[in-house]
Amino acid sequence: MLHESFPEIRIEPAPERGLLLYDGECGLCSRSVRLLERFARHPFDKRPSREVLVSLPEEIARTVSGQMLWLAPDGTVWGGSQALLYALQATGWTWIACLLGNPLVRPFTRVGYGIVARFRHRLGVPACELPPSAGG
């Protein structure tokens, strides 16, 4: 189960525009972020999670191998499909974020993200170098 919110944690100093953290060692994750960057209407900040792993609170650091994270300008941290929604908003694709975050669609967005995150090591070559037990 992905942990999509961390209400008790605030990152300080918070990233000015928000920051997308992703698994830079996963081909699927890296390609997805490059695709998002290519079609972004607004520039956004992103980094492979390993680059900042030591500076993250332990509760959050434990989740980075299984999901993307969004560090918001107010210091809040969002994971999984919620991080995806914030990244879409930051890149100017607000209408897609609104569609995927709509209460009628949101359960499917969350389940879909969870399935991809869990089985990303099986989604193409070389989707991810992680062994099956390390994903999700």
C-alpha positions in Angstrom: 0.0 0.0 0.0 1.4 3.4 -1.0 1.5 6.2 1.5 0.1 9.2 -0.3 0.2 11.8 2.4 2.4 12.6 5.3 0.3 15.2 7.2 2.6 15.3 10.2 5.8 16.0 8.2 7.0 19.4 6.8 10.1 19.7 4.7 12.3 22.7 5.6 13.5 24.5 3.7 10.6 23.8 1.3 11.3 23.9 -2.4 10.3 27.2 -3.9 8.3 25.8 -6.8 7.8 22.3 -5.5 10.0 19.3 -6.4 9.2 16.0 -8.0 11.3 13.1 -6.7 11.4 9.9 -8.7 13.4 6.7 -9.0 16.2 7.7 -11.3 17.4 4.1 -11.5 14.1 2.9 -13.0 13.8 3.2 -16.7 10.0 3.6 -16.7 10.2 6.3 -14.0 12.9 8.2 -15.8 11.2 8.0 -19.2 7.9 9.1 -17.6 9.5 12.2 -16.1 11.3 13.0 -19.4 7.9 12.7 -21.2 6.3 15.0 -18.6 9.1 17.4 -19.0 8.8 17.4 -22.8 5.1 18.2 -22.8 5.2 20.5 -19.7 3.6 23.9 -20.3 5.6 25.3 -17.3 9.1 24.2 -16.2 9.2 22.1 -13.0 11.8 21.0 -10.7 12.6 17.3 -10.5 15.4 15.1 -9.1 16.1 11.4 -8.7 15.2 10.6 -5.1 18.6 9.1 -4.4 20.2 12.5 -4.7 18.2 13.8 -1.7 17.5 10.6 0.2 19.8 11.4 3.1 18.1 14.8 3.7 14.6 13.3 3.8 12.8 12.3 7.1 13.0 8.5 7.6 9.3 7.9 7.2 9.5 9.5 3.7 12.8 8.0 2.8 11.4 4.5 3.3 8.8 5.1 0.6 10.9 6.5 -2.3 11.7 3.2 -3.8 8.1 2.5 -4.4 6.5 5.8 -5.5 7.2 9.3 -6.7 7.0 12.1 -4.2 6.0 15.7 -4.5 7.6 18.2 -2.1 5.2 21.2 -2.1 6.3 24.8 -1.7 4.5 24.9 1.7 6.7 21.9 2.9 4.0 19.2 2.7 4.9 15.9 1.1 2.7 13.9 -1.2 3.3 10.4 -2.6 2.0 8.1 -5.3 -0.9 9.2 -7.4 -1.3 12.4 -5.3 2.2 13.4 -6.2 1.3 12.8 -9.9 -1.6 15.1 -9.6 0.5 17.9 -8.1 3.2 17.4 -10.7 0.6 17.7 -13.5 -0.7 20.9 -11.9 2.9 22.3 -11.7 3.6 21.5 -15.3 0.5 23.4 -16.5 -1.7 20.3 -17.1 -4.3 21.4 -14.5 -7.2 20.0 -16.5 -5.7 16.5 -16.5 -5.0 16.8 -12.8 -8.6 17.9 -12.2 -9.9 15.0 -14.3 -7.8 12.4 -12.6 -8.5 13.9 -9.1 -12.2 14.1 -9.7 -14.0 12.2 -6.9 -15.6 9.8 -9.4 -12.2 9.1 -11.2 -9.9 9.4 -8.2 -10.2 5.8 -7.0 -9.2 4.5 -10.4 -6.3 7.0 -10.6 -5.0 5.7 -7.2 -5.5 2.0 -8.1 -3.9 2.5 -11.6 -0.9 4.3 -10.1 -0.5 1.6 -7.5 -0.6 -1.2 -10.1 2.0 0.5 -12.3 4.2 1.3 -9.3 4.0 -2.3 -8.0 4.6 -4.0 -11.3 6.9 -1.5 -13.1 9.8 -3.9 -13.1 7.7 -6.0 -15.5 6.6 -3.2 -17.8 9.0 -3.4 -20.7 12.7 -3.6 -21.1 14.5 -2.1 -19.3 11.6 -0.7 -17.3 13.2 -1.0 -14.0 16.3 -2.7 -12.6 14.7 -3.4 -9.2 14.0 -7.0 -8.3 10.3 -7.8 -8.0 10.4 -7.8 -4.1 11.7 -4.2 -4.0 9.0 -2.5 -6.0 5.7 -1.1 -4.8 
